Amino acid sequence: MGIKKTLGLGVASAALGLSLIGGGTFAYFSSTATSTATFAAGTLKLGSSFNTPVALTNLKPGDYTVRTFTLSNDGTLDIKFLKLASTYTVTDAKGDNAGQDLGDHFKVKLLDNSYTGGSLSGHVLSEISLKDLKNTPSYDLVAAGVLPGGIAAAGSKTFKIAFEFVDNTLDQNIFQGDGLSLNWTFDALQGLGEAK
């Protein structure tokens, strides 16, 4: 073999070696694994022991009545916040209310659970007129102390509310024979997310 062929073969071998090194060919062990997961959302489901919150008749200024309500959490998540939205319509029997709102003359008094009857004194946690309650679309019963801690999953809580036709010591004759139809909507909310 001639010297030119030998040199040419040497250069070609060197070039092939450099191209293999420069090309970065290498081998390594590898393995793959897969993982699957399922996520299930919990539920909030609020139940109540009443359809019509209150049905009162033949009231006069100064009268009050106490009603007991039970709310249940039929879901799988704790209820941490419970908002109350209130609406009502007034029937002005004689058309003489002259812009006065009967709801402004009714107070909703949220009571502690130690109340067993008689005077409301010392048992009122919070009070608000029906008119103000109507204008507060997210009244929080938990923050008001009526349902401390909310309602645990699969649990229930009972609370008491007094409805008072306030005697303002003025002439309230325009409300004789009038009616008020009340509608309450409870909105249950979860707490903040947490590590699981």
C-alpha angles and dihedrals in degrees: 000000000000125000091246091056092047092050091045091051091048092051091047091050091049091049091050091050092049092048091053092050094043092046090062099228111174139148129227139171116255139181134179132202132184130214129196128199137184125212122201121190117222123232137238112205119170120200128186138200093224141052099188109038097209138003111186128166140183095023126168130189110287095030120124136175133193123223129189119219131188124204120189132198104220093174135086098248128072117254107230100172129034117190124195122209116190131195131170143172125216124217108210100205097193100025091238104115091108094206096315114134117224088206088067088063095054123079126201109211117194109211134202117245093252090076109111102164143298122059119020091213112125094011102078112107096177138347135198136168117252088242092054091044089054089052092050102069095182105043105170113222091188093054090045089060095244094113105023111197093008121251122309121229111280089009136110139207133205124212138175130229129187119209112204129189096214118228102215092183089242131103107288096169092123089074096057109126094006122134136210124203112201128199124186128192120192118205116198119204132189124236126251119299116267140191113278 
